[in-house]
Amino acid sequence: MNAPTLSDLIDTLLAARRAGGFRYDSQERVLRQFAEHSRRDGYTDGSIIQEAVEEFLYGRHLKASTIRREEIILRELAEHARQFGWQAWAPPALTRVKTRHRPPPYVFSDEEICRLFHAIDTQPLSEMSNRALVDPVLFRVLYATGMRLSEALNLKLRDVDPARATIEVRDSKNRESRVVPISTRLAASLQGYIAAAHADPEPAHHLFHTGDPTKPADQSTVYNRFRRYLADADIPHFPGGPHIHSLRHGFAVQNLRRWATGGSDLVVMLPYLSAYMGHTDLRGTQYYLQLTADAYPEVAAMAQARFGYVIPDPPAAAGAQP
């Protein structure tokens, strides 16, 4: 059997990561670029030497955050190459990246969600606005599917199939499309909403509109409404949350909580959640494991055996006895 080439190693690394549920598209681009750099500069197969890696990482005037990401990718490649007998130098991933200190994402409690939807559902009718028709369905779509607001507002009638209980999200944040299964209850709500909000439905009409179905509802208008619903539900708003994206956080956390308490293997379930939410790889979804553990400490113990590297032990409470 012939010794693997650098391209061969990249192919096997990609296959392994994708078999584990990672999309690995941006990482593939970096790896292919490194392979081309090595070929062009005459570095032979059989080893990955320090000079080749450093020229690729530090000779292109990239942002520190980009260099750090590529250092991590090439470390993975080096570790993979060593399994095939290569001598492979791994970058130390020491590039410092300036970080912004952000407040932790807000996760609604069950009781807050009930109050919020009560405020949305009981808003008064108005001749000047169709919000009493649109918002109960729009915000249920956000909470029940974990969709981004931009994705929901870009939906058109052709994207909704109540009979099959699916919604197709086209050209999402990552420039990819996905089909999202929904509950029969939400499908029935959408079917009734479409009949009421679209007197003359056309496939290209926007699902959520403010009077003109050829134009989507405005994001800033929806944000302003949401702030009013928070006030009506007596849920304080403060820097960092809660905000509309908190509904997406809540979708992920509630599913992880339900799966953990139901005894499902989160290693198996995470790729499904990742694909459902439109993440490019599992890192975005693993982030929600920490949120789930923070909001529901009992879940941390259930997931610790499988995700100890993701969910750290909670800090001891002040004054706690050993």
C-alpha positions as CSV (number, residue, x, y, z in Angstrom):
1,M,0.0,0.0,0.0
2,N,1.4,3.4,-1.0
3,A,2.1,5.9,1.8
4,P,-0.6,8.6,2.1
5,T,-0.1,12.0,0.6
6,L,-1.0,15.2,2.3
7,S,-4.2,15.3,0.3
8,D,-5.0,11.8,1.3
9,L,-4.5,12.7,5.0
10,I,-6.8,15.7,4.6
11,D,-9.4,13.5,2.9
12,T,-9.4,11.0,5.8
13,L,-9.4,13.8,8.4
14,L,-12.5,15.4,6.8
15,A,-14.2,12.0,6.5
16,A,-13.6,11.3,10.2
17,R,-14.9,14.7,11.4
18,R,-18.0,14.6,9.2
19,A,-18.7,11.1,10.3
20,G,-18.8,12.5,13.8
21,G,-21.4,15.1,12.9
22,F,-19.2,18.1,12.1
23,R,-19.8,20.0,8.9
24,Y,-16.2,21.1,8.7
25,D,-16.5,23.3,5.6
26,S,-14.4,26.3,6.7
27,Q,-11.8,23.9,8.1
28,E,-11.7,22.1,4.7
29,R,-10.9,25.4,3.0
30,V,-8.0,26.1,5.3
31,L,-6.6,22.5,4.9
32,R,-6.9,22.7,1.1
33,Q,-5.1,26.1,1.1
34,F,-2.3,24.6,3.3
35,A,-2.0,21.6,0.9
36,E,-1.6,24.0,-2.0
37,H,0.9,26.2,-0.1
38,S,3.0,23.1,0.6
39,R,2.8,21.8,-3.0
40,R,3.7,25.2,-4.4
41,D,6.6,25.8,-2.1
42,G,8.0,22.3,-2.7
43,Y,7.5,20.7,0.7
44,T,7.4,17.0,0.1
45,D,4.9,14.5,1.5
46,G,5.8,12.4,4.5
47,S,6.3,15.2,7.0
48,I,4.8,18.5,8.0
49,I,7.7,20.7,9.0
50,Q,7.7,23.9,11.1
51,E,8.8,26.2,8.3
52,A,5.8,25.2,6.1
53,V,3.3,25.7,8.9
54,E,4.8,29.1,10.0
55,E,5.0,30.5,6.5
56,F,1.4,29.6,5.9
57,L,0.1,30.9,9.3
58,Y,2.2,34.0,9.8
59,G,3.2,35.2,6.4
60,R,-0.2,36.5,5.1
61,H,-1.0,39.4,7.5
62,L,-4.2,37.8,8.8
63,K,-6.2,39.0,11.8
64,A,-5.2,37.4,15.1
65,S,-8.6,35.7,15.4
66,T,-8.1,34.1,12.0
67,I,-4.6,33.0,12.7
68,R,-5.8,31.4,16.0
69,R,-8.5,29.4,14.2
70,E,-6.1,28.2,11.6
71,E,-3.5,27.2,14.3
72,I,-6.2,25.0,15.8
73,I,-7.0,23.4,12.5
74,L,-3.4,22.7,11.6
75,R,-2.9,21.2,15.1
76,E,-5.7,18.7,14.3
77,L,-4.0,17.9,11.0
78,A,-0.6,17.3,12.7
79,E,-2.2,15.0,15.3
80,H,-4.0,13.1,12.5
81,A,-0.8,12.9,10.4
82,R,1.2,11.3,13.3
83,Q,-1.3,8.4,13.3
84,F,0.0,7.6,9.8
85,G,3.6,7.7,10.8
86,W,4.3,11.2,9.7
87,Q,6.7,13.6,11.5
88,A,4.4,16.5,11.9
89,W,5.0,19.8,13.7
90,A,2.0,21.3,15.4
91,P,1.6,25.1,16.0
92,P,1.3,25.9,19.7
93,A,-1.9,28.0,19.2
94,L,-0.5,30.9,21.2
95,T,-1.7,33.8,19.1
96,R,-3.5,36.1,21.5
97,V,-7.0,37.3,20.5
98,K,-8.7,40.3,22.0
99,T,-12.0,39.2,23.5
100,R,-15.0,41.2,24.4
101,H,-16.6,40.5,27.8
102,R,-20.2,39.8,27.1
103,P,-22.9,39.0,29.6
104,P,-24.0,35.3,29.5
105,P,-26.9,34.6,27.2
106,Y,-30.3,34.9,28.7
107,V,-32.4,31.7,29.0
108,F,-36.1,32.2,29.8
109,S,-37.6,30.2,32.6
110,D,-40.7,28.1,32.0
111,E,-42.8,30.5,33.9
112,E,-41.4,33.5,32.0
113,I,-42.2,31.8,28.7
114,C,-45.8,31.3,29.8
115,R,-46.1,35.0,30.8
116,L,-44.5,36.1,27.6
117,F,-46.9,34.2,25.3
118,H,-49.8,35.3,27.4
119,A,-48.9,38.9,26.7
120,I,-48.4,38.2,23.0
121,D,-51.7,36.3,22.7
122,T,-53.8,38.8,24.6
123,Q,-52.7,42.0,22.9
124,P,-55.6,44.2,21.7
125,L,-56.7,44.1,18.1
126,S,-55.9,47.2,16.1
127,E,-57.1,48.6,12.8
128,M,-53.7,50.2,12.3
129,S,-51.6,47.0,12.6
130,N,-51.9,43.2,11.9
131,R,-49.6,42.4,14.9
132,A,-52.3,40.6,16.8
133,L,-52.6,38.2,13.8
134,V,-48.8,37.9,13.0
135,D,-47.0,37.9,16.3
136,P,-48.6,34.9,18.1
137,V,-47.6,32.7,15.2
138,L,-44.2,34.4,14.5
139,F,-43.0,34.1,18.0
140,R,-44.2,30.5,18.3
141,V,-42.2,29.6,15.1
142,L,-39.1,31.2,16.7
143,Y,-39.5,29.4,20.0
144,A,-40.6,26.0,18.6
145,T,-37.9,25.8,15.9
146,G,-35.0,27.8,17.2
147,M,-34.9,29.8,14.0
148,R,-33.1,33.1,13.8
149,L,-35.4,36.1,13.4
150,S,-33.9,36.9,9.9
151,E,-34.6,33.3,8.8
152,A,-38.2,33.5,10.0
153,L,-38.8,36.9,8.3
154,N,-37.3,35.6,5.0
155,L,-39.8,32.7,4.9
156,K,-42.2,32.7,1.9
157,L,-45.4,30.8,1.5
158,R,-43.7,28.3,-0.8
159,D,-41.4,27.4,2.2
160,V,-44.2,26.2,4.4
161,D,-45.8,22.8,3.9
162,P,-48.5,22.3,6.7
163,A,-49.5,18.9,5.2
164,R,-46.0,17.5,5.6
165,A,-45.4,19.6,8.8
166,T,-42.1,21.1,7.5
167,I,-40.6,24.5,6.9
168,E,-37.7,25.1,4.4
169,V,-35.2,27.6,5.5
170,R,-33.4,29.0,2.4
171,D,-30.0,30.7,2.3
172,S,-29.6,30.9,6.0
173,K,-26.8,32.7,7.9
174,N,-24.3,30.1,6.6
175,R,-25.6,30.3,3.0
176,E,-27.1,26.9,3.2
177,S,-30.7,25.6,3.2
178,R,-32.4,23.1,5.5
179,V,-35.8,21.5,6.0
180,V,-37.1,21.9,9.5
181,P,-39.8,19.4,10.8
182,I,-42.4,21.0,13.0
183,S,-45.1,19.7,15.3
184,T,-48.6,19.1,13.9
185,R,-49.9,21.7,16.3
186,L,-47.6,24.4,14.9
187,A,-48.4,23.2,11.3
188,A,-52.1,23.7,12.0
189,S,-51.5,27.2,13.5
190,L,-49.5,28.1,10.4
191,Q,-52.3,26.8,8.1
192,G,-54.9,28.9,9.9
193,Y,-52.6,31.9,10.0
194,I,-52.0,31.7,6.2
195,A,-55.7,31.5,5.5
196,A,-56.3,34.6,7.6
197,A,-53.3,36.7,6.7
198,H,-53.1,36.0,2.9
199,A,-56.3,36.7,1.1
200,D,-54.7,36.1,-2.3
201,P,-51.8,33.8,-1.5
202,E,-48.9,33.6,-3.9
203,P,-45.9,31.2,-3.4
204,A,-43.4,34.2,-3.5
205,H,-45.4,36.2,-0.8
206,H,-43.6,36.6,2.5
207,L,-45.1,34.5,5.3
208,F,-44.8,37.3,7.9
209,H,-45.7,40.7,6.7
210,T,-47.2,44.0,8.0
211,G,-49.8,44.5,5.3
212,D,-48.0,44.1,2.0
213,P,-47.2,40.4,1.5
214,T,-44.6,41.2,-1.1
215,K,-42.4,42.7,1.7
216,P,-41.3,41.0,4.9
217,A,-42.0,42.4,8.3
218,D,-39.3,44.8,9.5
219,Q,-36.9,43.4,12.0
220,S,-36.7,46.7,14.0
221,T,-40.5,46.7,14.2
222,V,-40.6,43.2,15.5
223,Y,-37.9,44.1,18.1
224,N,-39.9,47.0,19.3
225,R,-43.0,44.8,19.7
226,F,-41.0,42.3,21.6
227,R,-39.8,44.9,24.1
228,R,-43.4,45.8,24.8
229,Y,-44.4,42.2,25.3
230,L,-41.6,41.8,27.8
231,A,-42.9,44.9,29.7
232,D,-46.5,43.5,29.6
233,A,-45.2,40.2,31.0
234,D,-43.3,41.9,33.7
235,I,-39.9,40.5,32.5
236,P,-37.2,43.2,33.0
237,H,-35.0,44.0,30.0
238,F,-31.4,44.9,30.6
239,P,-28.1,45.0,28.6
240,G,-27.5,41.4,27.4
241,G,-31.1,40.3,27.5
242,P,-33.6,39.0,27.3
243,H,-34.0,39.6,23.6
244,I,-35.5,37.7,20.6
245,H,-32.4,35.5,20.2
246,S,-33.1,34.3,23.7
247,L,-36.0,32.3,22.2
248,R,-33.4,30.4,20.1
249,H,-31.3,29.8,23.2
250,G,-34.4,28.5,24.9
251,F,-35.2,26.1,22.1
252,A,-31.8,24.5,22.3
253,V,-31.7,24.4,26.1
254,Q,-35.2,22.9,26.5
255,N,-34.4,20.2,24.0
256,L,-31.2,19.3,25.7
257,R,-32.9,19.3,29.0
258,R,-35.7,17.1,27.7
259,W,-33.3,14.6,26.1
260,A,-31.1,14.4,29.2
261,T,-34.0,13.8,31.6
262,G,-35.5,11.3,29.2
263,G,-32.3,9.3,29.2
264,S,-31.3,10.0,25.6
265,D,-27.6,9.9,24.7
266,L,-26.6,13.5,24.0
267,V,-23.6,12.4,21.9
268,V,-26.2,10.9,19.5
269,M,-28.6,13.8,19.7
270,L,-26.2,16.8,19.3
271,P,-25.7,16.3,15.6
272,Y,-29.5,16.4,15.1
273,L,-29.8,19.6,17.0
274,S,-26.9,21.1,15.2
275,A,-28.4,20.4,11.8
276,Y,-31.8,21.5,12.9
277,M,-30.5,24.9,14.1
278,G,-28.3,25.4,11.0
279,H,-25.0,25.4,12.8
280,T,-21.9,24.9,10.6
281,D,-20.5,22.3,13.1
282,L,-21.0,21.0,16.6
283,R,-19.2,23.8,18.4
284,G,-22.2,26.1,18.2
285,T,-24.4,23.3,19.6
286,Q,-22.0,22.3,22.3
287,Y,-22.1,25.9,23.6
288,Y,-25.7,25.2,24.6
289,L,-24.6,22.3,26.8
290,Q,-23.1,24.9,29.2
291,L,-26.2,27.1,29.1
292,T,-28.3,24.0,29.9
293,A,-26.1,23.1,32.8
294,D,-26.1,26.7,34.1
295,A,-29.9,27.0,33.9
296,Y,-30.7,23.4,35.1
297,P,-27.9,22.1,37.3
298,E,-29.5,18.7,37.5
299,V,-28.8,18.2,33.8
300,A,-25.1,18.7,34.3
301,A,-24.8,15.5,36.4
302,M,-26.7,13.5,33.7
303,A,-24.4,14.8,30.9
304,Q,-21.1,14.8,32.9
305,A,-20.1,11.3,31.9
306,R,-20.5,12.0,28.2
307,F,-19.5,15.7,28.1
308,G,-17.1,16.2,31.0
309,Y,-14.8,18.1,28.6
310,V,-17.6,20.6,27.7
311,I,-19.5,21.0,31.0
312,P,-17.1,21.8,33.9
313,D,-17.9,21.0,37.5
314,P,-20.0,23.9,39.0
315,P,-18.2,26.1,41.4
316,A,-18.8,25.4,45.1
317,A,-21.4,27.7,46.6
318,A,-20.2,30.3,49.0
319,G,-20.1,28.9,52.6
320,A,-20.9,25.4,51.5
321,Q,-19.7,22.7,53.8
322,P,-17.5,19.9,52.5
